[in-house]
Amino acid sequence: MNISDVAERSGLTTSAIRWYESIGAIPPAARGSNGYRAYDAADVARLRLVVSLRRIGLGPLEAGRLAHLCLERGAVDLDLAPIIAEQRAAIAARRAELDRLDDELIDLELTIAAADRLRATGRTATMTDAPIRVLFVCTGNSARSQIAEALLERIGGPDFEVESAGTEPRGVNPLTVRVLAESGIDWSAATSKSVEAFVDQPFDYVITVCDRARQACPVFPGSYDALHWGLEDPAEVEGTDEDRMAAFRRTYRELVQRIRPFVEVALRSAGRSRRATVPE
């Protein structure tokens, strides 16, 4: 086949094929009796492999070298396996980041919708000077809901009155206290509380931060809006102390990313601006 046929089958232009040949990424095709270069199926396979390797970040010469090893020597595992593993890890990380961003957008959309519903009732308009009451609920009230309470107190400041509780309280995790201390929040006096202690209290927002708590969360009096922020439980992560602390830091960061827009939307819905600049 001629170079135009190879270009069509490999998805490259003829000039790209000539460039790969000129730099030595692929060997030049042998010339036929008519003086033109003649290509075969092996050349197409080589070019397709080079293109695939380029897509995962390899340079042209490295892609050509590995394509040669794969096709001529069969040395795929030793040379390609680490590269493929690295690229798979990078793709997984990007996918996780996109999933996280999607979750945050969903959270923000639900928060805006909830704030609009509360504003439509007219209730918040009559409570302009009162703090916006928020309850965070998880299963044990040991990590996620405790961190959320501490962060909303800091980020929201006096405009918010915040509580946290658990459907099955089991004490504050020591790593919760440690991760909050890293940002200057003293949470050493915190205690785990049962959600039952708050069933007679009115709230503007009740936010569950785990699926189990969402299913078991009781109904509270008055008009309020329920939100759900699904977060993995850092207390369930096993491994070294540093592995576990890394999980708590991830939860801390995820909650910061959710609470900041929540504060702005809730304040706007209540028809007020911040009472004071609160450090985040």
N, C-alpha and C positions, 0 to 999 in steps of 0.2 A: 504494500500500500504506500501511497505517497504522503508527504507531510500534511497535506490538507485533510486526508482521511484520519490521520493520527490526531490532528488538532480537534476534529469533530468528536472523536471517540474519547479523548482524554479531557475535554472541556477547556483546553488551552488554545491560545492563538498560535499561529505558525511562528510569529516573531518570538513568543515566549519559549517555544520549543527550541528554536535556534539559540536563544540566550542561554538556556540550561545546557545546551551542548557546548557553547563557547566558553562557559566558565568551568566545565568539567563536572557538572552535577550529574549529567547522564552521558554515556558514551555516544559519539556520533554514529549514526547508522551507516552501514556499508553502502557503497555506491553500486548500482546495478550496471548492466552492460550499456545502458543508454546514458550513463554518467550521472543520473539522478540518484539521490539517496533513497534506499528502499527500506521500509519499516515493516515490522511484523507484530503479532499479538503480544509478544514479550515486551516490546517497546511501549506499547499502550499500557500494559500492566505496570511497568516501571514508572511511567509518567503519572498514572493515577495514584500510585503509592507516594510518589514525591509530593504531589499536590495535597494528599491527606496529611502527610507529615508536616508540610508547611502550615497547614491549618491549625495544628496543635502547637505551633510556636517555633518550629525548627527553622534554621537558616537553610538556604538552598544547597550548600555543599554538604551539610550534615544530613539533610534529607536525602540527598543523592547517595551518600555513603551508606546510610541505613537501608535504603531501598535496594542497593546492591547486595548487602548482606542478606537481606530477607529473600531475595530472588535467586541469588547465586549460591549462597552458602547455607541458607536456612537458619542462620543464627538470629532468630527472632527474639527468643526469650531474654538472652543475656543483654542484648543491646536496646531492645524496645520496651521491655517490661517496666523498667524504672521510669521511663519517659511517659508511658501510658498511665502508670499509676499516679504520677505527679499531675498529669493533665486531668485525670478523673477526680482527683482531690480538689483541684482548682474549680472544676465544673460543679462539684458538689457544694463547695463553699459559695459559689455564685448563686447556685440554685437556692441554698438556704437563705442567703441575703435577700433574694427576690421574694421568697416566701415570707420572710420577716417584714419586708416592706409592704407586701400585700396585706398581711395581718394588720399592720399599723394603719393602712388606708381604710380597711374595713372598720377598725376601731374608731377612727376619726369620723367616718360617715355615720356610724351608729351613735356616736356622741353628739354630733350635730343634730341628728334626727331626734334624739332624746331631749336635747336642750330646746328644740323647737316645740316639742310636745308640751314640755313644762311651761314654756312661755305662753303657749296657746291657752293654757288653763287660767292664766292671769294670776296664779298663786305666787310666783316669784316676784311679780311686779309689786305685790303688797308687802314683800319681805326684803326690800332693797337694802336695808341696813343690817339685816340678820346674816350671820355666816351661812354659807352654803354647806349643808350637812351631807357628809359622804361616809358610807360604811363599806369597807373592803372585807370580803369574806373568802376564806379558803377552808380547807379541811382541818388542818391542825393549828392554824393561826400561829405558826412557828417561823415562817420564812417569808413567803410571797406577800401575804396581806400585811405583815408587820413592816416590811420594807416599803410597801406602797403607802402605808399610813405615815411613816416617817418622811418619805419624799414629798407627799402632798402637803404635809404640815410645813415643810421647808419651802417648796416652790409656790404653794398657794398662799402661804402666810395667813394673816388674820381674816382674810375673806372666806376661809374654809374652817369648818369644824370637822375633824376627822376621827373616825374610830375604825378598829379592825376586830374581827372575831373569827372563830372557827366553828364548823359544825361538829368537830370532835377535837377540841383544844388539847394540846399535849405539851405546852411549854415553849418558850422562845428558844430557837436554835442558837447556840453560842456563835455560830458563823454569821448569823444575821446581825448580831451585835458587832462582830468584827468588821463586816463589810460596810456597815453604816459608819463605824468609827473611822474608816479610811477616808471618808468624806467629811469628817468633823461632826458627825451626829452621835451624841451620847445616847444610846438606847439601852443602857445597862439596867435601868429600872423597869423596863417594859415587862408586862405579864401577858400570858395567853388568856383570852376571854372567850366565853361561849356565846354563840349567836343568840341564844335564848335570852341573854341579858339585855338585848336591844329590841326585842319584838314589840315592845310598847312605845318605842320612840320613833318620831317621824324623821324621815330622811329625804333629801332631794334626789340623791343617787345611791343606789346599792350596786356595788361592782364586785362580781365574783371573779376570782383569778385562777380557778381550777374547775374542771368539768364536774368532779364529784360534789364540790360545794354548790355548783349551779343547780344540780339536781336536788340537793337537800336543803337549799336556802328557803327559810320560811317567808311568809308574806308579812310586810310591815304596814303599819297604819298610815292612812292619808294617801296623798298622791305623790308618787315618786317614780323614777325611771330606773329600770334594771339594765345594767350593761354587763357584758362578759368579756374579760380579757383572758384568753386561754394561755397560760404560761406553764412551762415545765417546772416540776418541783426540784429545786436545787438540792434539797435535803435527801433526795433519792439517789443522787450521784455517788458512786463508789470510787475508791482509789485513794491516792495519797491526799494528804492535807491540802497540798497545793491544787490538786485536781478538783477537790471539793470547793475550795475558795474560788477557783476560776468559774465554777458553776454559779456561785452566789454573785460574783461580779457580773456575769452575763445577765442574771435576773435583775440586778440593780440597773444596768444600762437599759434593758428592755423597758423597765418601768419608768425610767426617766423619759424615754422616747414617747411613752404613752401619756404620761401625766402632764408634760408641758403643753401639748395641744388641748388636752382636756381642760386644764385651768383656763386657757384663753376662751374656749367655747363656752364653758360654764359661766364665766364672768360676763361675757357678752350677752348670754341669754338672760342673766339676772339684771341686765341694764346698768352695769357698773364697771368702773376701771379699778385697777389695783389701788388699795389703800396706801401701800408703801412698796418700795422696791425691795424685794426679798431675794437674798443670795440663793443661787441654785447650786 
